[in-house]
């Protein structure tokens, strides 16, 4: 299992591609972008690009937990060889996760919305707050709402740099869509057309209800 930053994963795959076939029946990675990984893994026997939708802003052995993958989706590259996909599915199910076969390109487009955009939103909010923490009473008035939105802001730049670069086009599209919504909200507020935001609240309420609650005692996936 290759469980390092994206750059390290790609480097390891390059090394594996130059080695003669060995006895290993299955090799998987857990990077959060899949197209670059799938390309780098061409010629690596038994490899399947995968991504567990689990974890948090923390990394390293100190962040480990026994139930990390319980009831979590874990993607499998739908274009990997059938025998390797079967082996990967067995591994994922043995860890209590739910395997989902998906093409690498579709994975990367979708994860740009569901994971990479939230990361940048948290970073942007954290950056805005950091510039104001010296203002009177700002720290005292930071409650659970802003703290929950800031959680991903504690993530490592060293880990995220390669991910953001590898999936830049899809992420940029999602950022622009969100920016348009925020611009619309700002204009509604400035013109005292606050009631125009009611439809956005209803849509957000619907998304929360349709997505459902996260597994008990587990953090949101990163």
C-alpha positions in Angstrom: 0.0 0.0 0.0 1.4 3.3 -1.1 0.2 5.8 1.5 2.3 8.9 1.1 1.9 12.4 -0.5 1.1 12.4 -4.2 4.6 13.2 -5.3 6.0 10.4 -3.3 3.4 8.0 -4.6 4.2 8.9 -8.2 7.9 8.4 -7.5 7.4 5.0 -6.0 5.3 3.9 -9.0 8.0 5.0 -11.3 10.4 2.8 -9.4 8.0 -0.1 -9.4 7.5 0.2 -13.1 11.2 -0.5 -13.7 11.3 -3.7 -11.6 10.7 -7.2 -12.9 7.3 -8.7 -11.8 7.4 -9.9 -8.3 5.2 -12.1 -6.0 3.0 -9.2 -4.8 -0.6 -9.9 -5.9 -1.9 -6.4 -5.1 -0.5 -2.9 -4.9 -2.8 0.0 -4.1 -2.4 3.7 -3.3 -4.6 6.1 -1.4 -3.9 9.5 -3.1 -6.8 11.9 -3.5 -6.3 12.3 -7.3 -6.3 9.3 -9.5 -5.6 10.2 -13.2 -1.9 11.0 -12.6 -1.6 7.8 -10.5 -3.2 5.6 -13.1 -0.9 7.0 -15.8 2.3 6.5 -13.6 1.2 3.0 -12.8 1.1 1.7 -16.4 3.2 -1.4 -16.4 3.0 -2.1 -12.7 1.5 -5.5 -12.4 -1.3 -5.9 -9.7 -1.7 -2.2 -9.2 -5.1 -0.5 -8.6 -5.6 3.2 -8.0 -7.8 3.6 -4.9 -9.0 6.4 -2.6 -10.5 6.0 0.8 -13.0 8.8 1.5 -11.8 9.1 5.1 -9.4 10.9 7.3 -9.1 14.5 8.5 -6.7 17.4 8.5 -4.3 15.4 10.7 -1.6 13.1 9.3 1.0 10.7 10.5 0.9 7.8 13.0 -0.5 10.0 15.8 -3.7 10.5 13.8 -4.4 6.8 13.3 -7.6 5.3 14.5 -8.9 1.7 14.3 -12.3 2.7 12.9 -11.0 5.1 10.3 -12.5 3.3 7.3 -15.6 1.9 8.9 -18.6 2.4 6.6 -16.6 4.8 4.5 -16.6 4.8 0.7 -13.3 3.6 -0.8 -13.0 4.1 -4.6 -11.4 1.6 -7.0 -10.3 2.4 -10.5 -12.9 1.0 -12.8 -10.4 0.5 -15.5 -8.0 -1.7 -13.5 -7.7 -5.4 -14.5 -10.6 -7.4 -13.2 -8.4 -9.7 -11.0 -6.7 -6.7 -9.4 -10.1 -5.0 -8.8 -11.4 -8.2 -7.1 -8.4 -8.3 -4.8 -8.7 -4.6 -4.0 -12.4 -5.0 -3.2 -11.6 -7.9 -0.8 -9.0 -5.7 1.0 -11.3 -2.7 1.3 -14.2 -4.8 2.6 -11.9 -6.5 5.1 -11.3 -3.0 6.6 -15.0 -2.3 6.9 -15.2 0.2 4.0 -17.6 0.3 1.1 -15.8 -0.2 -2.3 -17.0 2.0 -5.2 -15.7 1.4 -8.8 -15.3 4.7 -10.7 -13.1 5.8 -13.6 -10.2 7.9 -12.5 -11.2 10.9 -14.7 -14.7 10.9 -13.1 -13.2 10.5 -9.7 -11.0 13.6 -10.1 -13.8 15.8 -11.5 -16.1 14.8 -8.6 -13.6 15.0 -5.8 -12.7 18.5 -6.9 -16.2 19.5 -5.6 -16.5 17.2 -2.6 -13.0 17.4 -1.2 -10.7 19.8 -2.9 -13.1 22.8 -2.9 -13.9 22.5 0.8 -10.2 22.5 1.5 -9.7 25.8 -0.3 -12.8 27.3 1.3 -11.4 26.5 4.7 -8.0 27.9 3.8 -9.6 31.1 2.4 -11.7 31.6 5.5 -8.7 30.9 7.8 -6.6 33.4 5.8 -9.3 36.1 6.2 -9.6 35.4 9.9 -5.9 35.3 10.5 -5.7 38.9 9.2 -8.4 40.0 11.7 -7.4 38.0 14.8 -5.7 41.1 16.2 -9.0 43.1 16.0 -10.8 43.7 19.3 -12.9 40.7 20.5 -12.5 38.7 17.3 -10.9 35.7 19.0 -13.5 35.7 21.8 -16.4 35.7 19.3 -15.1 32.7 17.3 -17.6 30.0 18.2 -18.3 26.4 17.0 -19.6 27.5 13.6 -16.4 29.2 12.4 -14.2 26.6 14.1 -15.9 23.7 12.3 -15.5 25.5 9.0 -11.8 26.1 9.8 -11.0 22.4 10.5 -9.5 21.7 7.1 -7.4 24.9 7.3 -5.1 23.0 9.6 -4.0 20.7 6.7 -0.5 20.5 5.5 0.6 22.5 2.5 3.3 19.9 1.7 0.6 17.3 1.2 -1.9 19.5 -0.6 0.4 21.3 -3.1 0.8 18.4 -5.5 -2.9 17.5 -5.2 -4.1 21.0 -6.1 -1.6 21.2 -9.0 -2.6 17.8 -10.4 -6.4 18.5 -10.3 -6.1 22.3 -10.9 -8.5 22.6 -13.8 -11.4 20.8 -12.2 -10.8 22.6 -8.8 -10.7 26.0 -10.5 -14.1 25.4 -12.1 -15.6 24.6 -8.8 -14.0 27.6 -7.1 -15.5 29.9 -9.8 -18.9 28.4 -9.4 -18.8 29.0 -5.6 -17.3 32.5 -6.2 -20.4 33.3 -8.4 -22.7 32.2 -5.6 -20.9 34.3 -3.0 -20.8 37.4 -5.4 -24.6 36.9 -5.9 -25.0 36.8 -2.1 -22.9 40.0 -1.6 -25.0 41.8 -4.2 -28.2 40.7 -2.5 -27.0 42.0 0.9 -25.7 45.3 -0.5 -29.1 46.0 -2.2 -31.1 44.9 0.8 -32.5 42.1 -1.3 -31.7 39.6 1.5 -34.9 37.6 0.7 -33.2 36.4 -2.5 -31.0 34.3 -0.3 -34.0 32.2 0.9 -33.7 29.9 -2.2 -30.0 29.3 -1.4 -30.8 28.4 2.2 -33.5 26.0 1.0 -31.1 24.4 -1.5 -28.5 24.1 1.3 -31.0 22.5 3.6 -31.9 20.0 0.9 -28.3 19.1 0.3 -27.7 18.5 4.1 -30.9 16.4 4.3 -30.1 14.3 1.2 -26.5 13.7 2.2 -27.5 12.5 5.7 -25.5 12.5 8.9 -21.9 11.3 9.0 -21.1 8.0 10.8 -21.3 8.4 14.5 -18.1 9.5 16.3 -16.2 10.1 13.0 -14.9 13.2 11.5 -16.0 14.4 8.1 -14.0 13.0 5.2 -11.3 15.2 3.9 
